[in-house]
Amino acid sequence: MKIDWQGTLRARIYPRLTMLYGSEHGERAWNLIAPLFSHYAPIFEVQQNLGSGWSERDVVLITYGDQVSRANEAPIATQHKFLHSSGLGALINTVHFLPFYPHSSDDGFSVVDYKAVNPEWGSWNDVVNIGHEFRLMFDYVVNHISKQSEWFQSYLKGIPPYTDFFVEADPSLDLSAVLRPRSLPLLTPFETSRGTRHLWTTFSDDQVDLNFSEPAVLAAMIDVLLFYLTQGARLLRLDAVNYVWKEIGTSCTHLPQAHEIVKVVRDICDWFAPGTVVVSETNVPHQDNISYFGDGDEVHMVYNFSLPPLLFEAFLSSSTDILRTWAKKVCVTHTGTTFFNFTASHDGIGVRGAQGYIEGERFDRMISAVKSQGGQVSTRRTPEGTDVPYEMNISYFDALAGAPGEFAPELQVRRFLMSQAFALSLRGIPGVYFHSLFGTRNHTRGVELTGRARSINRRKFELDELNAMLDEPETQHRAVFEG
């Protein structure tokens, strides 16, 4: 059936473009986007409706493209085989590969080329082959790109249109109102063909924010979106989408324009690949987080960022009062939306989702417990210039294992499995981080090697090493996996 993008879809998206750019530049934005629709439409005309999106039987595996490897084989293909040999293929129906694109830092989230697979990990054929048996979830890293990318290198050289692809700002301006997720400078100076320019770098000086106030940037990212859909993405994780629009004098997060861009993404997915599930990743307080449901016209799922810290605190305090209070208030506000429930993740345990729930002495105790159990605490900078906890970097198993000697090994396993059972049974779709399958402990050696706190929960395995762990009797790895 021919896709009517020139009529009905235009009528839906065009008002969003004028909201973002005004009438004149909205027309320009449409003229940049329309050829993309024309190019991709014939591909989607042979695709069928992808179904309702999810069911109560879904379980998502969150993993890296190089999570499991062995000599002379692409790691993505190795992991595919491991899913079968381990029996996981019968229990998990969706695989979320964290960014598997060429990258320069942050284990993938500093993307060098959106449309390529890291050649050290495999190829698009390897990714698509997994998609024949599992639904695939891709990361759509919309806020920033690597400074090693062709886009940014062209910006430095003064090559249009890339001269407008990044957010320049005068460092003398008062930017204290900007919400910061890091205790790092907001602006980074770069030497360009036009002199020194200070650019917006929300997360690091290697991750340069894209300038969505330029229509050509939106068009370029829509091209990436449509490409991912053609490569088998059935779920799309919108990474840090709350930061995509900048307006001096505001917090530069959750702005109406950011929500409008999410709606454009949703419109395109609904039109070209019905059944695609759009997921927001916004590590912010609960009410801000669920705002990305919109009126049922934005994302289908939001990452349930409140769950990991609240569940951890319940085990720590031996009290479910806060967890129960929160759970009673959690509801899906629109038909066709739900939560993406997780406990562990590659980013550790964020604390912003606990804001308004865990405070005072109980919050301080939680932070102290992480440090005493071998973890670290990353901070963010407030508008007042102080650094406050943002994220607890620790494996979820070690977070629940208690202080050394506090619990017997078999009780550590039971506590951990109880936490997973809770997440699996909540209303919503569960996402299980690869390390949760095995009760992986803190990877302190990784922190020493990289100098990054997040490496504590990002250990990679050789296939033989992983199989040996599971073959060894009477270990917590085997007990967790079997549980």
N, C-alpha and C positions, 0 to 999 in steps of 0.2 A: 504494500500500500504506500503510495507516494506521500512523503512527509511535507505538510503544508507549512513550511517555515517562512515563506514570503508573505503569508496572510495572517493566520492565527498566531503563530509564534511571534511575528513582528509586532502584532498588536499587544502582546503581553510584555515583550521586552523593551520596546521603544519608550514607553513612559518611564521605565526604570532608568534608562540611559539619560533621559532629559532631567530626571531627578538628580542624577549624579553630576551631569556636566552642563545643564542648561540646554536650551533649544538648539543653539548653533553647534555646540560641541557634541550634543547628543546625536545630531544628524551625522556628524563626522564619525562618532563611535559606531553607529549602525553601519556606515559604509565600510568600516574596517572589519566588522564582524560578519556581515552578510556573505562575503566571499568564502569564509570558513564554513558557514552552513551549506553553501552551494557545493563545496569540496567534499564534505563529509556525508551529506545526506544520502548519496547513492549507496554508501557502505551500510548505513543503518536501515535502509529500505529492505534489506534481506534478513535483518535480525528480527527475532520474535520478541513479544512482550516477555520480560524477565520474571513475571509473577508478582506476588503481593509484597515481596521484600524480605519478610522474615516470618518465623514461626517460633513456638515455644520449644522446639527441638534444636534450635540453632546454638552452636558453640563456636566461638571465634578463637583461633590460636594466634597470639601476637608474637612475632618472631623476626629475627634479622635474616637477610638473604644469605649471610655467611655464618649463620648460627651453628651449623654442623658442616664439617668439611672432611675430605680425605684426599690423598694424593691423586693427581691426574684426573680429577673430576670437578666439574663446576659445583660449587657449594649449594646452589639452588636445586640442582638435580640430586645431590646427595641428600638434602633434607626431604625432598619428595620421596625418595626411596625409604628414608627412615620413618616417615609417616606410616608407610605400609608395614615395614618389618616390625615396628613397635606395636602395631595394633591401633595406633591413634586414628588411622583413617576411618575406623568404624565409629569413633566417638566425636570427631570434630568435622564439621562440614564447611568451615570457612577458614581461610588462611590470610591473616593480615601481615604482609611483609612491610616492615618499617622501610624507610626509603632505600631502595636498591639501586639508585642512580649513581653515576659518578659523583663524588663529593670530595670536599677538602677538609672537613672537620665535623665534629659532633656526630660521629658514627652514621652519617647519611643526611642529616638535616641541613647541611650547608651544600646545596645541590649545585653542581657544575653544569649539568646538562639534563633537563627535565625529561627528554625524550629518549635517553639511552639507558641501558642496563650496565652497571659496573662490570666491565669485561673480566675482572678477576673473580666475579661471582657467577657469571653465566651470561645468558642471552635472552632476548624476548621469547625465543622458542621455549626455553626452560620455564619461563614464567607462564606462558600460554599453556604449556603441557600440564602444569599443576591446575590451571583453570579448567581443564577438561574434567577434573574429578572433584575439585573443591571450588567454592565461590572465592573470589579474590577481592581483598581490600587493599587499595593503594593509598599512599600518602600523597596528598595534594598540598605541597608546601607553598602556600600562596603569599606569605608575608615577605619572604626574603629569598635571596639567591647568593651563591658563593661569589666572593670577590675574584675568584679564578675563572668564573664563567665567561663565555664569549660576550654575553650581554654587558657585563661590567667592564671587561677589557675594552670593548668598543666605546663605552661611556668615557673611560679614561682618555682614549685617543680622540674624542670629540666627533665620533661618527654618528650621524642621525640614523634612526630616531632615538638611539640609545642615550643621547645627551639628556633626554627627558624621562628616562626610565627609573631614576633614583631621586630620593628626597633630599634636596639641599636645604640647609638651614644656617642662619647666622648664629654663631656660638654666643653672641652677646645678648640674644633674646632670652627672656625669662621662660624657661621650659620646665619649671618646677612642678607644674600641674600635671605633667605627663606621667601616667601610671607606668612604673618600672617593674619588670619581672626579674631584674638582675641588679646586683650591686656593681655595675660597670657604667662607664660613660655612655650617654645616649648618642652623642655625635662622635664620629671618627674623621679625622682629617685625611684626605687623599690628595696626592699630587696628580693633576690632570694636565692635558695639553692647554687648558685655559687657566692654569694656576691652581692654587690650593682650594679645595672645596671640602666643606664639612658635611658629611652625609649621616643620615639617620641609620643607626645600627641598634635595633631594639635588643638583640640577643648577644651579639659578639661582633668584633671588628671584622670577622670573616663572613658574617651573614648580613648583607646589605639590604635594607628594606626597599621594596619595590614601590614605585610612585603611582598608585592607582588613580590619582587625580589626572593622569595622562591617559586618554582613551586607548592609545596604542598598547599600553601595558595590559589593560583589561582584555583587549583583543588577543594579545600574545598568550595570556593565561587561559583564555577560552580555547585557543588552539590546543594547548596542553591538555585541558579537560577533555575535549573531544577525542584526542589521541588516546588518552587512558581508557576511555570507554570502548574504543575500537580494539584495544589490547586485552579486554576481558575484565576490567574493573567492574565489580558489581556493588561494591561499597567504596565510598570516597571519604577519607578522613581529612577535613579541612583544618590543617595545622595552624594554630595561633591566628585564626581568622579574625579575632576581635581587634587585632592591631592594624588591620590593613589600610585604614584611612587616617590621615593626619590632619589636624586643624589646630594651629597654634592658639593657645589660650584654653584648650580643653584637655581632658585626660588622654585623648587620642586612643581611646578604646571604647568599644560598644557604640560607636557613633552611628547615626541613622544610615550613613552611606555604607558602613560595613555590613549592616543588615540587608541593605539593598543589593549588595554584591552577592551575598548568600542567596538571596531570592533569584538572582540571575542564574547562578549555578543550578539551583533547584529546577528552574524553568527548563533549562537546557537538558538536564538529565531526564526530566519527566517527558520531554518531547522526543528526544532522540533515542533514549534507552529506558523506557518505562520499567519500573521495578528496581532501578538503581537506588541504593540507599545512601543518602547524604548524612554524614556524621560530623558534628562540630567538636573540636578539641580546644576548649577555652578553660584554662586552669585559673578560675576566678570564683568568688563566692557564689553560693548556690543560686540565688535569685538572678544574678547576672548570667550565670551559666544557662539556665533554662529559658532565658529570653530568646535564645537562638532557635527555639521552637517556632517563634513568631506567632502568627495566627494559623498555624498549621501549614504555612506557606514557605517556611525556611527549611531547617534540617529535619530529618526523620528521627535521628537519635542525637543525644548529647552525651558526652563522656560524663559518667557519674563521679565527679571529682570529690564529692563529700564522703563517699563510701570508704575508700582506703584509710584515711586518718580516723574516721569515727569508729570503724571496726577495730582498728589497732588499739585505740584508746579504751574500748570496751574490754578487751583482753587485759590491757595493762592495769586498769582500775578494778577489774572484776565487777564491773557494774554496767548494766545495759541502759541506764536511764537516759543518757544523751542519745544513744543510738535509737532507742524506741521513740523518743520525742521527734527526732528527725524523720524516722521511717513513717510515722503517722501523717506527716505533712507532705511527704513525697507522693506526687500523683502525676499521671500523664495528662496534660491539659487539653490535648486535641486527639481526636481519632486519627490513627495513622502515625503516631509518634510514640517513642519509648526511650528508655535509658540504655546506655551501653555501660554495663556494670563490670568493674574490674577491681582487683585489689593491688596486685603488683604491676609495675610497668618499667620500661626502660628509663624513666625519669625519676624513679623513687616514689616517695609518698608525699604528694603536695599537701600543704596545710591551708591553702586559701579556701578550699571547699569546706573546711572546718570552721571558718570564720562565723561568729555568731552562735556557735554551738559549743566548742571547746575553748575555754578562756581561763585566764588567771592561773591558779596553782596547778590545775589539771593539764593545762597547755604546757606550762613550764616542766612538769614532770614528764610529759611525753617527749619533749625535746631532750631532756637529760637522759632518759632511758635509751634513746637512739645512740647518743654518744657513748654511754656505758656499755652498749652492746656492739661496739665496733663500728658504728655508722658515723656519718658526718651530716652537717646541716648547712645547706646553701641559703643565701640571703637575697633579699631584694631591697632596693632603696626607696624609701618613702618620700613624698614631696617635701617633708621637713629635713630630709638629708640623712636620716638615720637608717641603719641596716637592720632588718627584721627577718625572722625565719620565713622561708618561702617553700622549702622542700627538704624532706628528710631522706638522705641517701643511705639506704640500707636494703639488704634483701628482705623480702617480706617474711621469709622463714626465720631469719635471725631476729627480726623485729618481734615476732611472737614467741621466740625461744626463751626469752627472759634473760636475766643476768646469768653469767657463768655459774653452773651448778644449781640454779634455782629450780629447774624441772628435770626430771629424768628424761632420757632420750625418747622413750615411747610416748611420754606425755607431750613432748615437743611436737611430735608427729601428729598426735591427736588434736592438739590445739590448732595446728596449721590446717589440717584437713577440715576442721570445723569451720574455719574462716572461709575456705573455698566452697564448702557446702552452702554457707550463707549467701555468698555472691551468686552461686549457681541457681539458687532457689528464688532470688528476688525477682520481682516483676521487671522485665527488661531482657536484654540479650547479654549473656556473659562473654567477656573477653578474658582468656586465660594466657598470661605471659608464659613463654616457653620455660622459664626457670621455675615457675610454680609447679610444673609437672614433676620436678625432681627434688624439690626442697633445696635448691642451690643456696649455699652459704655466701657470706660476704666475700667478694673478690678483691681483697685488699691489695693483692699483687697488681691487679689492673690499675688501681688508683695510683700506686707507686710508679707504674710505667708511664701512665698518661698525664698524671698530675691533675686529673679531673675527678671530682667526687662522684659523678654519675657512673663512672666505670665500675663502681662497686657492685652494680647490678646488671652488668653487660658482658659477662663472661661468655666466651665462645668455646666450642668443643670440637675436638677431633672425634670422628665417628667411633673409632676403636675405644677411645677414652670413655665416651658416653656409654657404649655398650658394656664396657667393663664395670662401670658404676652400677648399671642395672643388673648385671649378673652376680654382683657381690651380695651374698646373703647377709641379713642382719644389719643393714645400713639404713639410714634415714632416707637416702635417695630412693632405694627400692621400695621402702615402706610407703613413701609419699606417692610414688608412681603407681603402685598397685592400688593404693587407696583412692 
